[in-house]
């Protein structure tokens, strides 16, 4: 195989499929990985397939391959016989992963001119959009604060919510948790779900107000009832622990699942934890691994660590020290102390 076989584009995603190749010992994985790393560009998805032998060196090769490419994530999975075609009697091992990122560019100069002109004329929506542009794309927190405040004073609920966040975190202004609470309350009056959840956090941790788990749960519930994913898992946590509400693990699982199905990574990790520990649902390591994988791929450090432990023990997944180490390192690199501690013990024992 040569560099001419690695065809990809910076403009469009590329799909690469390898079938019954990577598991062959005569195929130099490191050489092939170097070839790909030297020639790949843009966003690339890889699908690798081979027969499953059963904890053999051939199986470990397909699992190890993404780590040689420094891939962002990988998902080894077994597909049982007859699952793909009724005439096949062997089990298939698959591994999917990706390299690179989709390049989405923005014309911030044009947006800045458009929003600024309208904002100066008093257009409240333009003031809010301009504030977001300064905050999210231009990283100018001071200007963002100024325009959020203008829009907030004109009763824009999203701007009020963001202004509260500025005061809570010190974005463009000194931290003032009392003012943060004031603006969250103003926004919540307009049924802003993010403000409701933020008020729950304020009462939960005592930001600008006396800590009160009952009120925290009430605000979480209000936002959760409107389907806000962060509030769903936060209220679920209160139900699981019985904090501010009556303990109900079945309700907790239901709320976690609702958040997870919206793509919320924390919710996905919590669903994985429920399946792993049998909280509100029958214990199932295989399903736990799938939910941890979803959260891990979104960068959830806790899920990455727990997924790594499943691979280390072979619970619900194909046992693989390589994949276990891959996910534990990911978690450690994000500052998760227990992942760093485990890595230190592993390295010390080598």
Secondary structure as UniProt FT lines:
FT   HELIX           3..5
FT   STRAND          14..19
FT   TURN            22..23
FT   TURN            25..26
FT   HELIX           29..39
FT   STRAND          44..51
FT   HELIX           57..68
FT   TURN            69..70
FT   STRAND          74..79
FT   TURN            81..82
FT   TURN            86..87
FT   STRAND          92..99
FT   HELIX           108..120
FT   TURN            121..122
FT   HELIX           124..132
FT   HELIX           133..137
FT   HELIX           141..153
FT   TURN            154..155
FT   HELIX           157..169
FT   HELIX           177..188
FT   TURN            189..191
FT   HELIX           193..205
FT   HELIX           213..224
FT   TURN            225..227
FT   HELIX           229..241
FT   HELIX           249..261
FT   TURN            262..263
FT   HELIX           265..277
FT   HELIX           285..297
FT   TURN            298..299
FT   HELIX           301..313
FT   HELIX           321..333
FT   TURN            334..335
FT   HELIX           337..349
//
